[in-house]
Amino acid sequence: MLRHTSRLLGRPAAAAMVPAMAGAPGASVAARLGGDMSLLYGQHHRHDGQQHHFHRPAVVQVRCFFFGNSDDKGGDDKGGDGKGGDGKGGGGGGDPTMATVIETNADSDGQEATDADGIARVGTGDDAPRPSPLVSIPLLRRPLFPGMVQGLLLTDPATITTVSEMEGKYIGLFLRKEALLDDSVPAEVVNDVDELHSTGTLAQIHNLAPTGENSMQIFLTVHRRVDRTGLVHAGPPLNLKVHHWPHPDPVPTDDEDMIRAYSNEIVAVIRDLVKLNPLFREHAQYFTSRIDMSNPYKLADFAASLTTAEGPELQDILEEANAKERLSKALLLISKEREMSRIQQEIQQNVEEKISKQQREYFLNEQLRSIKKELGMEVDDKEALLTKFRDRVKATGDSMPEEAAKTIEDELQKLGSLEKNSAEFNTTRNYLDWLTQMPWGVTTEETFDLTKAQDILNADHAGLDEVKDRILEFIAVGKLKGGVQGKIMCLVGPPGVGKTSIGKSIANALNREFYRFSVGGLTDVAEVKGHRRTYVGAMPGKPIQCLKTTGSSNPLILIDEVDKLGRGHQGDPASALLELLDPSQNATFTDHYMDIPIDMSKALFLCTANLTDTIPGPLLDRMDVVRLSGYDLPEKVKIAEDYLIPKAFRDNGLLPPEPPTVETESVETE
């Protein structure tokens, strides 16, 4: 059974016990320390041979591992180097087979060096034990250098089971030559020992922390370099025979200046790196207080551990035994890290400048908005929108339908509860903008003066007597009935005979607003019925846009090229026009975007076409067809003299431009 004891020796009372414990573990430990018992008594000898006592007794922490039974039975002392005395020790001759001196009480110049608790520093780094074989763990990305304190995550169940009983013991760490291709395989499992680099490090396990059902975090202190020399067991966990690197050779006299120059440059680069990247500051402060920076070997290891270099580059430094070459390689990596940190700092500064500028503009705008609001010069954007929409609703009076008024009020309450930066806020705002700009009950006063209508037709067109007579008859019937609702006139004729211009003349004769849109090649029914509001960029159809543009509920709407309607996968526009043109349905025309009934029965629809053969039958049945033939020679001469030649003169500056015609339109609210 393994029995572990720790003893503090060196205080006068404890020191007095050492001679009386002949053959006890303390004697063997003293022998391993060189046979100098003065270490245990807190004494040392000066070079002049005079004994000198410390002002404070020295302290040594000794950890002894005993093998055997816990019963105290007689037996020869077989501990230490196997040549212990004849003392009566632990059971079955169970003298200590290994005594690990953790820390020493004196540094290289013979001065006292102890921790805060009085325990001297001995047995770490190159003074650590040299066990072999070692339980070894492969590393995935980068090696660990002597002097580092590092955490390592284990995921292999067999390795976790073994390592969980090794707290305070030593393991080997070796870097893989290539990365794992299969992430499902634990990193601790190797198929061939040649998958690992031959040089690794010796590390001591200080703490074990389970992190899950099949994972464990171990915290290590890395001591020295080791070379694998043979395979004991393929594991997992891997068990390897190792050869421990000896103490580093003293620096050759010829290389002292070069090594000092390398060391100074590395220290300077580390200082620059700490200034550029604050992430290295705590790391550097922690290790510089524990590492002899004058030691070129340890300085090179420390510099390499600071970098974020790739594993092969760090492994090259780990395998290098020459101080000059190790410093040179470490300087190259740490210099690359400094340049990378400089570039990173430049990028960070550029980003911070842009963000700072945007933040400054935002704060200044917010302050300006707050000042204006306090002075009454500006109100909140949301409040301003709500006030604007409510004012529009009040301006319509009682002419707004009840359903439209209820919808607007619901949307205003919804808008007041939404954040300005939300997408739904913009959708609701646009919807309210359309609802409140509709000409609810606003119409232009119609005139049925036949004389005025005839003068307008003659002024705008030469000839076409049959067409003019048909239009005057249409107006006369409207005068008798008191309106022209429910009539759909379709002007059919070849291109260029003036179908569109006749529509404008009719609008002027009736004192109606004029709006034209073409349906030639139209395949999307949304152009007539509008888009759903859930779509990005949704808008109402052309009829609703006509009402908003003209600001009147009774415009003259010219639907051009009705014989060239298309049909595609997005619907049949001809079928959508049926609802719009049918007098029995257009009083409650429902647009997909508006989603409330809109009265289109007061609008006068006028269609144009080149042929009637391609007009859909249901549409043609609802139309009153008026055919326009071409012009004869006298009519063409008249058109040239009265219209074309004067227009050409005005376009080329030979005649003054024609003064604009100003017409006064009366608008009434029903």
N, C-alpha and C positions, 0 to 999 in steps of 0.2 A: 504494500500500500504506500502511495506517495504521500509523504507528510511534509508540509511546507511551514517553515518557521521564519520569523523575522525578528532580528534582535538589534537593538541600538547599543553600541559599545562606544566607549571613549570617555564617559563621564567618570569622575574619580571612583565613585562607589562601584560602578559596573566594571571599570578597569581593574579594580582590585580583585575582582572575581576571576579574571582570566588565568592567572598562574595556578589558582586552585583547581581549575577545570582542565587538568591535563588530559589530553585525548579528546576533549570536547570539540564541537564544531568550530568554536572560535579559534582554536589552535591551528586547525587545518586551514582556515581562512587566512590566518596570519601568515602561514607558510606560503599560501598562494600569492600573497601580497609581497613576497620576496623575503620572508622570514624576518622582517623588521617589525618587531612587536611595538616599537615606539609609535607606529601609526595608531595602534589601539589605545595607547596611553596618552595620545595627544602630544608627543614629543618628536623632535627630529634633531639631527646633529649638524652643526655648522661645519664648514670646511676646515676651520681651525681646530676641530676636534672637541670643542667645548660643547657641553650639552646645553640646549636652550629650550625652555618651556614656553608654550603658547600662553597668552594671557587668557584665552578661552579654550576649554578642553575641546578636542576634535571629536567629531561624530562620524561614524561609519554605519551605513545601513547595509546589512548582510542578509541575503536570502539564501537559505540552505534547503536543498531538496534531499530528503531521506527516503531510502527504499528499504522496506522490510516491515516487520511488525511493530506495533506501537509499544509493545512491552519492553521494558528495559532489562535486557539479558546480557550476560557477559559475552565478550567476544573481542577479537583483535580488531584494531582500528585499520580498516581497509580503505578509508576514505581518501579523498584528495588524489594524490598520485599513486595510491596503492601502497605507500610505504609509511603510513602513519605509525604512531607509537603502539605501545601495548596497552593503551588505555582501555577501560571497560566501557564501551559505547553502546549504541542502539542495538535493538534486537537483531539477532542472527548476524552479528558483525556489520550491522547496517549503518556504517559511518557514511557521511555525506559523499555521494558520488559526484555531485556538482554543486558548487557554491557560486552564485551569481552576485558579484559586487555591483550594485546599481550605480553608486556614485562615489567619487573620490573627494578627499578633503584638502587636496593641495593641487595647485596648477603647476605649469611648467617651470616657473621660476621659484618654486618652493614656497610661495605665499599662500595663505589660507584662502580657500574658495568654497564657500558653503551656500546653500539655499537659505531662504528666509526662515525655514523651520529648523535650521541647523544641520540638515542632512547633507553631507558632502557629495560632490558630483563624481561618480566613478562608475565605469561599466557601460557607458553608452558610446555610440559611434564606433571607432576602431578598437575600443576597449571592450566591446560587447563580447559575449561568448561566441564560440565558433562551432556550433552543433552541425552534425551531418549524420545521416540524411535529413532532409527537410520536407515537410509538407509544403507544396508549392502551388501557387495560384496564378493562372495566366492573366495578363492584362490586355485590354482590347486596344486602346488608343495611344497611350503614351506611358513610358516607364516612370518609376518613382526614384528620386535621387536621395542619397544619404542626407540625413538632416531634416527631411520633410516629415510633417505630421499630416496624415491623409486618411480620409474615410473611403471605404471600399464596400460595394454592394455585392453580396453573394446571392445567387438564385438556384444553385444546384442543391437538391436535398441532401445528397450524400456528403457533399463538402460542408454544408451547414451543420450536419450532425457531428462531423469530426472537429470542425473549428470551434463549435460551441463549448468544447471541453478544453480549449487551449488558451484561455485568457491568461495573459502574462507570459506566454511562450512565444516561440519564434517560428516564422514561416518564410518561404522564399517567394519572390515576385519576379516573373519573367514576362516580357512583352511578346505578344504574338507577331509573327512575321507578316501575316496577312489578316485582313478583317474577316469576320464571319459572314458567310453568304446566307446562312439560314438563321433568322432571328429566333426561331423556336428552340434552338440548341443553346443550353446555358454556356456562358463564357468560360466556366471553369472546366469544361469537358474538352479534352484533346484526343484526337485519334492517333497522333504520332508526336513523340517528343520533339522531333525536328521542326514542328510547327512553331516552336518557341526559339527566341534568340538564345545564344549560349550564355550571355552575361545578364545577370539580374541583380537583385538586391536582397539583403537580409532585413526583415522587419519584425518588430515585436508587437503583439496584439495587446492593446491597453483596455479596450472596452468592446463589449458585444451588445448590440441593440437589435432585437427582432423587429422587423418592419412589416411583416405580413405572414401569411401562412407558409409561403415558400421563399422567403427572402430574409436576409439579415444584413445589417450594417455593422462593419467592424472598423475600429479606429486604430491606426498603425503609426508607429514611429520607425522610420527607415534608418538603419545603422551603417551598413557597409555594402560593398560590391561582392558578389559571389559568381563563380562560374559553375555551370552544371557539368558534372563529369560522368554521370551514369544514371540509369533508371532503376529504381527499386520497385516501384509499383505504379502502373498506369492509371490507377484510380477509376473514377474520381473518389477522393482528391488525389492529385498527382504527388508522388513521393520521389524525390531526386537526391542523388548524391551530389554534393557541392564541394567546391574548393574556395575557401575564403581568401580574398585578396589580403596581402600583408599590409603593414603600415606603409604609407606612401614614402617613397624615397626622398631624401633631402634634395632641395633644389640645387642643381649643379651651379658652381661658381660662375661659369661662363654664361649662364642664362639668367643670372640674377637681375641684370638691368632690363632685359627684354621682358621677363616675367613681371617685374615691378611696373613697367610701362603698360603691359596688358592689364594688370590689376587696376591701376589708376584709371585707365580708360573705361574699364567695365564699371567701376564705381561711379564715374562721371555719367555714363549712359544710364545707370540705374537711377541716379538722382534726376536726370532729365525725364526718365520714364515715369517716375513718381509724380513729378510736377504736371506732366501731360495727362496722365490717367490716374485719377484718384483711387481707382479700384486696386491699384498695386500698393497704395500707401500703407494700409494696415498690414498687408502681407509682408512688406519689406520691413516695417518697424518691428514686427513680431520676430522675424528670423535674424535680423541684424543684431538684435540683443542677445541671441543665443549661438551665433556662429562667429568664429574667429575670422574676420574679414581680411586679416593679414595672411591667412592660409590660402595659397593659390588654388589648391585642390577643392576646398570647400567653397571658395568664392565662385569658381567656375560652375560647380553644381548648383549653387544658389541662383546664379544668373540664368542658367538653363531652365531651372524650375519656374522662373518668372514668366517665361515666354509662352506663347500659344502655338509654338512650332509643331510640325507633324511628328508622329512617333519615330519614323526612321532617322530624322535629324537628331532627335534627343537621344535615341539609342546609340548613335555614333559617338556622342559625347560620353555616354555612360561607359562605353567600351574603351575609351581612350585613357591610358595610364600615364602618359607624359604630361607634365604640368603645363608646359608651353603650348602644346598642341590642344590640350583641353581648353585652356584660356582663349586661344585663337578661335576655336569653333564656337565657344560660348559667346564671345564678343560679336561674332557674325550674327548669331541668332538674336541677341539682345538689341543689336543695332537695327535689325529688320523690325523688331517689335517697336522700337522708338519711332521709326519712320511710319509704321502703320498707325501708331497712336497720334502722330502729327496729322496724318490725313484724316483720321477719325475726328480729331478736334476741329479741323477746318470744316468738315461736313457738319458737325454739331453747331459750330458758330454760324454757318450759313443758314441752317434751319432755324436756329434761335433768333437770328436777325429778322427772318421773314415772319416768324410767329410774333416776335415783339412788335414789329411794325403793324401787323394786323390787329394785335391786342390794343396797341396804342390808338389806332384809328377807331376801334370799337369803343374804347373807353371815352375818347373825346366826343364821339357821336352821341353816346349815351348821356354824357354830361351836357352837351349842347341841347339835346332833346329835353332833358330835365329842366334846364334853365328856361327854355322856351315855354315849357308847360307851366312852370311857376309864374312866368310873366303873362300867361294867357295867350301867347303867340302861337301855340301849337297844342293840339290835343293828341291823345294816344291814337296810334294807327287804327286799332280795332274800334275804339269809340268813334273815330271819325268815319269809318266805314258804316258802322251801324246807324250813325246820324244821317249819313248821306242816303242810305237805303230807306230809312223811315221818312225822310223828306220827300223822296220820290213817291212813296205810297200815299202820303198826304196830298200831293199835287194831283193825283188821279181822282180824288174825291170818292163819290159813291158809284162811279162808273165801273170800278173793278169788280169782276165776278166774285162771289162769296168763296168759291173753292180756291181761286187764285190768292185771295187775301189771307185765307187760313194757311195755305202753303208757305206764303212769304213770312208770316209771323212765326211759324214753326222753324223755318230756316234761320231767321234772325236770332231766335233763342239758341239754336244749335251753334251758330257762328260765335255768339258771345261766350260759350263755354269751351271753345276750341283754342289751342295754342296757335300762335301766329306761324310757327315754324313747321307745323304739321301739314302733310299733304292734303288731308281732308279739309283743312281751312281754305286752301286755295280753290278746291273744287266747289265748296259751298259758296265762297265769295263770287266765283264766276257764274254760278247758277242764279244767285240773287241779282247779279248785274243784269242778266238776261230777263229775269222775271220783272224787275222794276223798270226796265226800259221799253217794255212792250206798250204799244199805244192802246191801252185799255179804254175803249169807247171814244177814241179820238178819230174823227173823220173830216174830210174836206167837203164843203158844200158843193153839190153837183149842180151843173147848169145844163138845161136842155134847150138852149137857144139854137134853133135850126139855122137861122141866118148866120150866126157867128160860126157855127160848125161848118157851114158851106164855105165861108170865107177862109177858114183855116185850111180846109182840104184843098181849095183852089190855089192858095198861096204856097202850099208845100208840094203839090203834085200837078203835073200837066196831063190832060187826058184822063183815062180811067173813069169815064163818066158812069159806066154801069156799076163799078165798085163804089163810087161816091154816092150814087143813088141808094145802093144797098145799105151803106153805113148811115145815111140820113134816115132811111126807113127804120133802122135799128134804134136810132136816137129818138125818133118820133114815137115809137112804141113805148120806149122807156118814159117819155114825157107823159103819155096817157096813163101808164101804170104807176108812175111815181118812182120808178127805179128800174135798173137794168139787171138786177140780181138774177142769177139762174141762167143767164145766157152765156154760151161759150161759142165764140166765132172763130173759125179756122180759115186763114188766108192761104190759099193754095196757088202756087205759080212758080215759074222758073226762077232761078237765081237772078238778082239784080233788078227786079221789077218794082221794088220799093215796099215789100211786105212789112219790114220792120219800121220804116219811116211812117207808113200809114198807121201803125199802132201808136206811135208817138203823137200823131195828129189827132187820133181819137181821144187819147188821154188829155190833150190840150182842150179839145172841144167840150169834154165833159168836166173839165177842171179837176181831174184826178192826178195823183202822183203816178209816175211811170217807173216800172221796174222790169228788167229783162234778164232772163237766164236761159241758157241753151241746154238741151238734153240730148244733143247729138252724140252718139257713142256712149251714153251714160249706162253703166252696168251696176252701179252700187245704189241700192235702195236707200242708203243712209243720206244721200244727197237730197232726197225728198223728205224722208221721215226723220232724219237726224240720227246721231250716235247715242248710245247709252252713256250715261255720265260716268260709269266706272272706267271707261277707256281714257287713256292719256290723250289730251288734245281734243276731247269730244266737243262737238258743236251742234247746234240745231240744223235742220234742213233749210233749203233755199226759201220755202214759203215763209218761215219764221224770220229768217234774215231779211226778207223783203219788208215785213212789217216794221222791224227795228230800223232799217235803213230809211224808209220813207216816212216813218213817224205817223202813219195813218192806217186805219183799219179798212179803208176802202180804196186801195190803189188799183191801178190797171197793171196786171201781171202778164207779160208777154212770154210765153213758153215757146222758144224758138227750136226749129228742127225736130218737131215732134215725130216726124216720120222716120227718124234715124235713131230711135231708142234702141239700146242694146239690152242684152240679157246675159248675166253671168252667175257664178257660184255665190255671189253676195246678194242675190235676190232679183226680183223682176220689177224694175222701176215703173213699167207700164201699169202693173197692178196697183202700185202705190199711188200713181196719179189718179186712179179711179176714185179713191176716197177724196182726193183734193178737188177734183172737177165735178163730182156728183153733187148737185144742189141739195139732195136729201141727206148727205153725209158730212159735207164740209162745214156745217155749223158747229160741229163738235170734233174738228180735226185734232188728232192727238199726235204730237211729235214725241219721238222717243226721248229726246233730251229734256224737253219741257215737262213731260209726264202729266200734263193737265190739259183739258179741252181748250182749244183755241178756235174762236169764231172766224172762219174764212169765207162765210157766205156773202159778206159785203164786198168782197173783192171781185173785180171784173177780169175774167181770164180771156186771153186772146192767144191763139196758137198759130204757128206758121209751118208750112210744109211745102216741099217740092212736088210730092206725089201723095195720093191717098191710098195707093195699093199697099204700102208698107206700114200704114198706121194700124195699130191693133183694133180689131173690130169693136170691142166694148167702148174704147175711147172715141172712135169715129161716130158711133151711134149717139153720143152726147154732144156732138159739135154741129154748128150751123156753118156749112162750107161755103166760102166765097172765093170764086176763082178769079185770078188775075192773069190776063194774057199779056203778051208782049206789046210794045209800042209800035205804031206805024210811023212812016217817014215824017209827016208834018208834026207829030208829037215829039219825035226825036229832035227836029230842028228847034221847036219851041223850048224844049228842055235845055238844049245847048245855048240858046240865046239868053234865056232867063236865069239859068242856074250855073251851067258849067263854065261859060266864058267869064262872067263876073267873078266867080269863085277863083278861077285861074289868075285873073288880074289881081285880086286881093292877096292871093298866096304869094305872088311874085312882087308885091309892093307897088304895082301900077295904079291901084285904087286904094283909098283909105279903108281900114278895116271896118266892117259893118258893126255899128253900135249894138251892144247887147240889148235884148228885149227884157224889160222888167215887168213881170206880171204880179199883181197883188192877189194872193190867195186867202180866202177867209177860211178859218178853221173853227169848227164848232165841236163841242163836247156833248155827246149824247148822254 
